[in-house]
Amino acid sequence: MNKDTQIYRLQQMIAFLTEEKGEAIPDLSQKSEPELEEIWRGLVNVRPAGDVDPHYLELEEAYLKQYHTGAIVGMESCQDTNEERINLYHGDLCHLEVDAIVNAANSDLLGCFIPNHRCIDNAIHTFAGVKLRECCHQIQLVQGKKEPVGSVKVTPSFHLPCEYVFHTVGPFIPPGKPVTAIRKQLLEKCYISCLKKAEEMKLESLAFCGISTGQFGFPVEEAASIAVSVVKDWSKQHTFPETIILSTYTNEEQMAYGKLLQL
């Protein structure tokens, strides 16, 4: 599939999403593919949950299928650690082909609405496609309340190479405030809830992002220490998931996990 086809798909998807907002379609003829992707992503990010034109869904499916082609990363690319069933992966979690990935969600479960924000919640909702937000919206309607911190909800992955997405809401650390014992326990609960669900589903592989780091303010080293402690204990006492992957995106995360797992 050539580059011009992907550009055409982006132009058409932007047109659909812009018209849906009741706005005039901008001139896209001179935009490059990266520029078009940024415009499209921004529109997807702010779009509320709801039905969407079937033709848009066809374009999105074709675009994301091609987008992921060649970028998919298998488990063989993950790094072994001194713990037999715990691996590390440094890169974009959206490209990882595993049974399930963990999304650091917000309490609304609907993804990040900040255009082109680079948090994992934004990336997962963007590159899974718009059906993910609608799926999460339906979960919210059924439960009738915000998602509690430390629990987990499971959705299909839609266009991501994994099979499922586990959505968990981590504790928030206000700027300048210390990490309290309760917030540490809540972060532990996030990891344990996801592991329990993976065990129930008898999943072979589960990949965690750094829950509560970044925008939620949990210090990376402390969060990594909690993550490693929980998954080490779990792997010694449970059969599933067979492989637990700790995914890092920043160099700070990579160094923290490497130190804890003696790499």
Secondary structure as GFF3:
##gff-version 3
##sequence-region A 1 263
A	DSSP	alpha_helix	3	20	.	.	.	ID=ss1
A	DSSP	alpha_helix	33	46	.	.	.	ID=ss2
A	DSSP	alpha_helix	54	68	.	.	.	ID=ss3
A	DSSP	three_ten_helix	75	77	.	.	.	ID=ss4
A	DSSP	beta_strand	79	80	.	.	.	ID=ss5
A	DSSP	beta_strand	86	90	.	.	.	ID=ss6
A	DSSP	three_ten_helix	93	95	.	.	.	ID=ss7
A	DSSP	beta_strand	100	105	.	.	.	ID=ss8
A	DSSP	alpha_helix	120	128	.	.	.	ID=ss9
A	DSSP	alpha_helix	131	143	.	.	.	ID=ss10
A	DSSP	beta_strand	153	156	.	.	.	ID=ss11
A	DSSP	beta_strand	164	169	.	.	.	ID=ss12
A	DSSP	alpha_helix	181	200	.	.	.	ID=ss13
A	DSSP	beta_strand	205	208	.	.	.	ID=ss14
A	DSSP	three_ten_helix	214	216	.	.	.	ID=ss15
A	DSSP	alpha_helix	220	237	.	.	.	ID=ss16
A	DSSP	beta_strand	243	248	.	.	.	ID=ss17
A	DSSP	alpha_helix	251	260	.	.	.	ID=ss18
###
